[in-house]
């Protein structure tokens, strides 16, 4: 079979993901593997219609498509997403329709599910036959079991094509909306918050729903918010995956564009951050994805701890829950507090006015209180993944993270670092689990679990 690999890595053939493809081509020589370096060539594909058309022509003649990509900030790389946007902008959807497809990624399993959710949804939107995904740890190919699993995945994919196996679409088409937001002319500004407020957006049309939502929110802060269109920032390109930042956070783009200086001086110094954007395919725009990818000059070190975050979204936001999964995972990992989201889906201008006004009020109140709600599994689990890998196998490459994690006390969350837990597990647990002791323990466990809270409650006062 003629299999097209759409490579989502900016590193081209040096991508770890492409080593998995190279292995498949070696053990299954009866198939033809044609790799197209999408992310690495995005500028050419974007600026040269002929080059883009050649890619589409190759897809036309393919028997199968594999979307192969590494993880970049909880999703695919910005340049990969830009290619997906070009498919719709240049009306090339028909070349994908009906093709059998699967996705293959490499990562350390930090939000790999959201990246595959995104690609699966894109494939459904393109009316492709999405068969399966394979999310490998970056080192799986070095193990016998990893190679066996990869081989089985590929063989089952090929069998699905040969047998014309029917596939079930998982994601429904996104609804269109004709709602035009007409904000009320008057607004009551909030009192001076004495907090630094930054509104970041990618909207070039002030008359659009999003443009008017941004203006309404800025007016609510009585002109005290710094409003920045990220389209007008000098950002050369997305992260190139060179890992130069791993040793001392020195990005390859230092001195070449304005991103790092802007992020350090404007974003990292803000108290309140409002991100505004449109739903473009199944996420925000590729420009927004580029903005998020470039945050990697901080590698995996949280730099937004305690900040108040909210989102203004135009489009069918509630129909794409994967967007909020990505945003919540990222900002919880960063140690920030997500206050809320307002989208223009409500199709009611007065209600949208109230929602924006209330969001600004809650942002100000949360900032004044210094409130950060307890993080969910997304933030807690994500941090533990990086804690373990930075302490272990990734330390050599990401020494800057290792030093930061030590300084921030992240390693103190290892259970073996707690003397009380060590003593409990060493001396008490063996005694408790003697059969006759355990039987008595089981009779009192429910009451004992809450005893420690009673004194706290007794001491509480209004």
C-alpha positions as CSV (number, residue, x, y, z in Angstrom):
1,X,0.0,0.0,0.0
2,X,0.9,3.6,-0.6
3,X,1.0,5.2,2.9
4,X,1.4,8.9,3.4
5,X,3.0,10.1,6.6
6,X,2.1,13.6,7.5
7,X,5.0,14.6,9.8
8,X,4.1,17.1,12.4
9,X,7.6,17.6,13.8
10,X,9.6,20.8,13.0
11,X,12.7,18.6,13.2
12,X,11.9,16.6,10.1
13,X,13.7,13.3,9.8
14,X,15.3,13.9,13.2
15,X,12.0,13.6,14.9
16,X,11.7,10.8,17.4
17,X,8.2,10.0,16.0
18,X,9.7,9.5,12.5
19,X,12.0,6.8,14.0
20,X,8.9,4.8,14.7
21,X,7.9,5.2,11.1
22,X,11.4,4.2,9.9
23,X,11.1,1.0,12.0
24,X,7.7,0.2,10.4
25,X,9.1,0.7,6.9
26,X,12.0,-1.6,7.7
27,X,9.8,-4.5,9.0
28,X,7.0,-4.1,6.5
29,X,8.9,-3.5,3.2
30,X,5.9,-4.6,1.1
31,X,4.3,-1.1,1.8
32,X,5.5,2.2,0.5
33,X,6.0,4.9,3.1
34,X,6.1,8.5,1.9
35,X,6.9,11.0,4.5
36,X,5.9,14.6,4.0
37,X,7.5,17.0,6.4
38,X,4.6,19.3,7.1
39,X,5.6,21.2,10.2
40,X,9.2,21.7,8.9
41,X,8.0,23.1,5.5
42,X,5.0,25.1,6.6
43,X,6.3,28.5,5.4
44,X,6.8,27.0,1.9
45,X,3.4,25.3,1.9
46,X,1.7,28.5,3.1
47,X,3.4,30.8,0.6
48,X,3.7,28.6,-2.4
49,X,0.4,27.2,-3.7
50,X,2.2,24.8,-6.1
51,X,4.0,23.2,-3.2
52,X,0.8,22.8,-1.2
53,X,-1.0,21.4,-4.3
54,X,1.7,18.8,-4.7
55,X,1.1,17.6,-1.1
56,X,-2.6,17.3,-1.8
57,X,-1.9,15.4,-5.0
58,X,0.1,12.9,-3.0
59,X,-2.8,12.5,-0.6
60,X,-5.1,12.0,-3.5
61,X,-3.1,8.9,-4.6
62,X,-2.6,7.5,-1.1
63,X,-4.2,4.3,0.2
64,X,-3.8,5.4,3.8
65,X,-2.8,8.5,5.8
66,X,-0.9,8.4,9.1
67,X,-0.8,11.6,11.1
68,X,2.6,11.4,12.9
69,X,3.6,14.0,15.4
70,X,5.3,14.8,18.7
71,X,3.5,16.6,21.5
72,X,4.0,20.4,21.7
73,X,2.3,22.1,24.7
74,X,-0.6,19.6,25.1
75,X,-1.4,19.3,21.4
76,X,0.2,19.2,17.9
77,X,2.8,21.8,16.8
78,X,1.5,25.2,15.6
79,X,2.9,24.6,12.1
80,X,1.0,21.3,11.9
81,X,-2.2,23.1,12.9
82,X,-1.5,25.8,10.3
83,X,-1.5,23.1,7.6
84,X,-4.8,21.8,8.9
85,X,-6.2,25.3,8.6
86,X,-4.9,25.6,5.0
87,X,-6.9,22.5,4.1
88,X,-10.1,24.3,4.7
89,X,-8.9,27.7,3.5
90,X,-7.9,26.2,0.1
91,X,-10.9,23.9,-0.1
92,X,-8.8,20.7,-0.2
93,X,-11.1,18.6,2.1
94,X,-12.3,16.3,-0.7
95,X,-8.8,14.8,-1.1
96,X,-9.0,13.5,2.5
97,X,-12.6,12.2,2.4
98,X,-13.0,8.5,2.6
99,X,-9.3,7.8,3.2
100,X,-8.4,5.4,6.0
101,X,-6.3,7.1,8.6
102,X,-4.7,6.7,12.1
103,X,-2.6,8.9,14.4
104,X,0.9,8.1,15.8
105,X,2.5,10.2,18.5
106,X,5.6,10.2,20.8
107,X,5.7,12.0,24.2
108,X,6.0,11.3,27.9
109,X,2.2,10.9,28.0
110,X,1.6,14.5,29.2
111,X,-1.7,15.3,27.6
112,X,-1.2,13.0,24.7
113,X,-4.9,12.3,24.8
114,X,-5.9,15.9,24.0
115,X,-3.6,15.9,20.9
116,X,-5.1,12.6,19.6
117,X,-8.6,13.9,20.4
118,X,-7.9,16.9,18.2
119,X,-6.6,14.9,15.3
120,X,-9.4,12.4,15.6
121,X,-11.9,15.3,15.4
122,X,-10.2,16.8,12.4
123,X,-10.3,13.4,10.6
124,X,-14.0,13.2,11.3
125,X,-14.5,16.7,10.0
126,X,-12.7,15.7,6.9
127,X,-15.0,12.6,6.6
128,X,-12.0,10.3,6.8
129,X,-12.2,6.7,8.2
130,X,-10.3,7.1,11.5
131,X,-9.3,3.7,12.7
132,X,-7.0,4.1,15.7
133,X,-4.3,6.0,17.5
134,X,-0.9,4.9,18.9
135,X,0.5,7.1,21.7
136,X,4.0,5.9,22.4
137,X,6.4,6.9,25.1
138,X,9.4,8.4,23.5
139,X,11.6,5.4,24.5
140,X,9.1,2.6,23.7
141,X,10.8,1.7,20.4
142,X,13.9,0.7,22.4
143,X,12.0,-2.1,24.1
144,X,10.8,-5.5,22.8
145,X,7.2,-4.9,24.1
146,X,7.1,-1.4,22.5
147,X,8.2,-2.7,19.1
148,X,5.6,-5.5,19.3
149,X,2.8,-3.1,20.2
150,X,3.8,-0.8,17.4
151,X,3.8,-3.6,14.9
152,X,0.4,-4.9,16.1
153,X,-1.0,-1.4,15.8
154,X,0.2,-1.0,12.2
155,X,-0.9,-4.5,11.1
156,X,-4.4,-4.0,12.5
157,X,-4.5,-0.7,10.7
158,X,-3.6,-2.4,7.4
159,X,-6.2,-5.1,8.0
160,X,-8.9,-2.5,8.5
161,X,-8.1,-1.0,5.1
162,X,-8.0,-4.4,3.4
163,X,-11.2,-5.5,5.0
164,X,-12.9,-2.1,4.4
165,X,-13.8,-2.1,8.0
166,X,-16.5,0.5,8.8
167,X,-15.5,3.3,11.2
168,X,-17.7,5.1,13.6
169,X,-17.5,8.9,13.5
170,X,-17.0,10.1,17.1
171,X,-17.2,13.9,16.7
172,X,-20.2,15.6,15.3
173,X,-19.9,18.6,12.8
174,X,-19.7,21.9,14.6
175,X,-22.8,24.1,14.3
176,X,-22.7,27.5,12.6
177,X,-24.1,30.7,14.2
178,X,-25.4,33.9,12.7
179,X,-25.5,35.7,16.0
180,X,-24.3,39.3,15.9
181,X,-23.3,40.7,19.3
182,X,-24.6,44.2,20.0
183,X,-23.3,45.3,23.4
184,X,-25.1,47.9,25.4
185,X,-23.7,51.4,25.0
186,X,-23.3,52.1,28.7
187,X,-21.1,50.2,31.2
188,X,-20.3,50.6,34.9
189,X,-16.5,50.4,35.3
190,X,-15.1,48.4,38.2
191,X,-13.3,50.3,41.0
192,X,-9.5,50.6,40.7
193,X,-8.1,47.1,41.3
194,X,-4.4,48.1,41.6
195,X,-3.7,44.9,39.7
196,X,-1.9,44.5,36.3
197,X,-4.5,43.4,33.8
198,X,-3.5,42.1,30.3
199,X,-5.9,41.1,27.5
200,X,-4.3,39.0,24.8
201,X,-6.1,38.4,21.6
202,X,-5.7,37.6,17.9
203,X,-8.7,39.5,16.5
204,X,-8.0,42.0,13.7
205,X,-11.7,43.0,13.2
206,X,-13.0,45.3,16.0
207,X,-16.5,45.0,14.6
208,X,-16.6,41.2,15.0
209,X,-18.3,39.5,18.0
210,X,-14.9,38.8,19.5
211,X,-13.7,42.4,18.8
212,X,-16.7,43.8,20.7
213,X,-16.3,41.3,23.5
214,X,-12.7,42.4,24.0
215,X,-13.8,46.1,24.0
216,X,-16.6,45.4,26.5
217,X,-14.2,43.6,28.8
218,X,-11.5,46.4,28.6
219,X,-14.1,49.0,29.3
220,X,-15.2,47.2,32.4
221,X,-11.7,47.7,33.7
222,X,-12.1,51.4,32.9
223,X,-9.2,51.5,30.5
224,X,-6.7,50.1,33.0
225,X,-6.1,46.9,31.0
226,X,-3.2,46.5,28.6
227,X,-4.8,45.1,25.3
228,X,-2.4,43.3,23.0
229,X,-3.1,41.8,19.5
230,X,-0.6,38.9,19.3
231,X,-0.9,39.1,15.5
232,X,1.1,42.3,15.7
233,X,3.9,40.9,17.9
234,X,7.1,40.2,16.1
235,X,7.1,36.4,16.4
236,X,9.3,34.7,13.8
237,X,8.0,31.2,14.1
238,X,7.0,28.5,16.5
239,X,9.3,26.4,18.7
240,X,11.7,24.4,16.6
241,X,12.4,21.7,19.2
242,X,16.1,22.3,19.4
243,X,16.1,22.0,23.2
244,X,18.8,24.6,23.6
245,X,16.6,26.0,26.4
246,X,17.0,22.9,28.4
247,X,20.3,23.8,30.0
248,X,19.7,27.5,31.0
249,X,16.4,28.6,29.3
250,X,18.4,30.3,26.5
251,X,16.0,30.1,23.5
252,X,17.4,30.0,20.0
253,X,15.1,33.0,19.2
254,X,16.8,35.3,21.7
255,X,17.5,38.6,19.9
256,X,15.7,37.4,16.8
257,X,12.1,38.5,17.7
258,X,10.2,40.1,20.5
259,X,8.4,37.1,22.0
260,X,10.6,36.4,25.0
261,X,10.9,40.0,26.1
262,X,7.2,40.5,25.7
263,X,6.3,37.3,27.6
264,X,8.6,38.1,30.5
265,X,7.8,41.7,30.8
266,X,4.0,41.7,30.0
267,X,2.6,38.2,30.6
268,X,4.7,37.0,33.5
269,X,4.3,40.3,35.4
270,X,0.5,40.4,35.1
271,X,-2.0,39.6,37.9
272,X,-4.9,39.1,35.6
273,X,-4.6,37.5,32.1
274,X,-7.5,37.4,29.7
275,X,-7.1,35.3,26.5
276,X,-9.4,36.0,23.7
277,X,-9.8,34.0,20.4
278,X,-12.0,32.3,17.9
279,X,-12.6,28.6,17.6
280,X,-10.7,27.7,14.5
281,X,-11.4,24.0,13.4
282,X,-11.1,22.3,16.8
283,X,-8.9,24.7,18.8
284,X,-8.0,28.3,18.7
285,X,-6.0,29.7,15.8
286,X,-2.6,28.5,14.8
287,X,-1.3,31.9,15.8
288,X,-2.5,31.2,19.3
289,X,-0.9,27.8,19.2
290,X,2.4,29.4,18.1
291,X,2.1,31.8,21.1
292,X,1.7,28.8,23.4
293,X,4.4,26.7,21.8
294,X,7.0,29.5,22.3
295,X,6.3,29.5,26.0
296,X,8.7,26.5,26.0
297,X,11.7,28.9,26.5
298,X,10.7,28.3,30.2
299,X,10.8,24.6,29.4
300,X,8.6,22.8,32.1
301,X,8.9,25.3,34.9
302,X,5.6,27.0,36.1
303,X,5.9,30.7,35.7
304,X,2.2,31.8,36.1
305,X,1.7,30.8,39.7
306,X,-1.2,32.6,41.4
307,X,-2.3,34.5,38.3
308,X,-6.0,34.9,37.5
309,X,-6.9,33.5,34.1
310,X,-10.1,33.8,31.9
311,X,-11.1,33.3,28.3
312,X,-13.3,35.2,25.8
313,X,-14.2,32.8,23.0
314,X,-16.1,33.3,19.8
315,X,-17.5,30.2,18.2
316,X,-18.9,26.8,19.3
317,X,-16.7,26.6,22.4
318,X,-19.0,24.3,24.3
319,X,-19.2,21.9,21.4
320,X,-15.4,21.2,21.6
321,X,-14.7,20.2,25.3
322,X,-11.2,19.3,24.3
323,X,-10.3,23.0,24.1
324,X,-11.1,23.5,27.8
325,X,-9.3,20.2,28.6
326,X,-6.1,21.6,27.0
327,X,-6.5,25.1,28.6
328,X,-7.3,23.8,32.1
329,X,-4.4,21.3,31.9
330,X,-1.9,23.9,30.9
331,X,-2.9,26.6,33.3
332,X,-3.3,24.3,36.3
333,X,0.2,22.9,35.6
334,X,1.3,26.6,35.5
335,X,-0.1,27.1,39.0
336,X,-2.7,29.6,37.8
337,X,-6.4,30.0,38.7
338,X,-8.9,29.7,35.9
339,X,-11.8,32.0,36.8
340,X,-14.1,31.3,33.9
341,X,-15.0,31.4,30.2
342,X,-17.4,33.5,28.2
343,X,-18.4,32.6,24.7
344,X,-20.8,34.2,22.2
345,X,-22.8,31.0,21.9
346,X,-25.6,32.3,24.2
347,X,-27.0,34.3,21.2
348,X,-28.3,37.0,23.5
349,X,-26.5,40.4,23.7
350,X,-27.8,41.5,27.1
351,X,-26.9,38.1,28.6
352,X,-23.5,38.3,27.0
353,X,-23.0,41.8,28.4
354,X,-23.8,40.5,31.9
355,X,-21.5,37.5,31.5
356,X,-18.6,39.6,30.5
357,X,-19.2,42.1,33.2
358,X,-19.5,39.4,35.8
359,X,-16.3,37.7,34.6
360,X,-14.4,40.9,35.0
361,X,-15.8,41.3,38.5
362,X,-14.9,37.8,39.5
363,X,-11.4,38.2,38.1
364,X,-10.9,41.4,40.2
365,X,-12.3,39.7,43.3
366,X,-10.1,36.6,42.9
367,X,-7.0,38.7,42.4
368,X,-7.8,40.8,45.5
369,X,-8.2,37.6,47.5
370,X,-5.2,35.9,46.0
371,X,-7.5,32.9,45.4
372,X,-6.3,29.8,43.6
373,X,-8.7,26.8,43.8
374,X,-7.3,23.4,44.4
375,X,-6.1,21.9,41.2
376,X,-7.8,18.8,39.6
377,X,-6.1,15.7,38.3
378,X,-5.1,17.6,35.2
379,X,-2.8,19.9,37.1
380,X,-1.8,17.5,39.9
381,X,-1.2,14.5,37.7
382,X,0.6,16.5,35.1
383,X,3.0,18.0,37.6
384,X,3.8,14.5,38.9
385,X,4.6,13.3,35.5
386,X,7.2,16.0,35.0
387,X,8.4,15.8,38.6
388,X,9.3,12.2,38.1
389,X,10.8,12.5,34.6
390,X,12.8,15.7,35.3
391,X,14.2,14.1,38.5
392,X,15.0,11.0,36.4
393,X,15.6,10.4,32.8
394,X,15.1,14.0,31.5
395,X,17.4,15.7,34.0
396,X,20.5,15.7,31.8
397,X,18.6,17.6,29.0
398,X,16.5,19.8,31.2
399,X,18.9,20.8,33.9
400,X,17.2,24.2,34.1
401,X,14.0,22.5,35.1
402,X,15.8,20.4,37.6
403,X,17.3,23.4,39.4
404,X,13.9,25.2,39.3
405,X,12.0,22.2,40.7
406,X,14.5,21.9,43.5
407,X,14.2,25.6,44.3
408,X,10.4,25.5,44.1
409,X,10.1,22.5,46.4
410,X,8.4,20.3,43.8
411,X,10.6,17.3,44.7
412,X,9.4,17.6,48.3
413,X,6.1,16.0,47.2
414,X,7.9,12.7,46.7
415,X,6.2,10.5,49.4
416,X,9.6,9.1,50.5
417,X,10.6,12.6,51.5
418,X,8.0,12.6,54.3
419,X,9.3,11.3,57.5
420,X,5.8,10.7,58.9
421,X,4.8,8.7,55.9
422,X,8.0,6.7,56.0
423,X,7.5,5.9,59.7
424,X,3.9,5.0,59.1
425,X,4.6,2.6,56.3
426,X,7.7,1.1,58.0
427,X,6.4,0.4,61.5
428,X,2.6,0.9,61.7
429,X,1.4,-0.7,58.4
430,X,2.9,-4.1,59.1
431,X,1.3,-4.2,62.6
432,X,-2.1,-3.0,61.3
433,X,-2.1,-5.7,58.6
434,X,-1.7,-8.6,61.0
435,X,-5.0,-10.5,60.5
436,X,-6.5,-10.1,64.0
437,X,-5.4,-6.5,64.2
438,X,-6.8,-5.8,60.7
439,X,-10.2,-7.2,61.7
440,X,-10.4,-4.7,64.6
441,X,-9.0,-1.9,62.5
442,X,-11.7,-2.4,59.8
443,X,-14.4,-1.9,62.4
444,X,-13.1,1.6,63.4
445,X,-11.6,2.9,60.1
446,X,-14.5,5.1,59.1
447,X,-14.6,6.9,62.4
448,X,-10.8,7.2,62.5
449,X,-10.7,8.8,59.0
450,X,-12.6,11.8,60.3
451,X,-11.2,12.1,63.8
452,X,-8.4,14.3,62.6
453,X,-10.8,16.9,61.3
454,X,-12.9,17.2,64.4
455,X,-10.5,19.4,66.3
456,X,-10.2,21.8,63.3
457,X,-14.0,22.1,63.2
458,X,-14.3,22.6,66.9
459,X,-11.8,25.5,66.8
460,X,-13.5,27.2,63.9
461,X,-15.4,30.4,64.4
462,X,-17.4,32.8,62.3
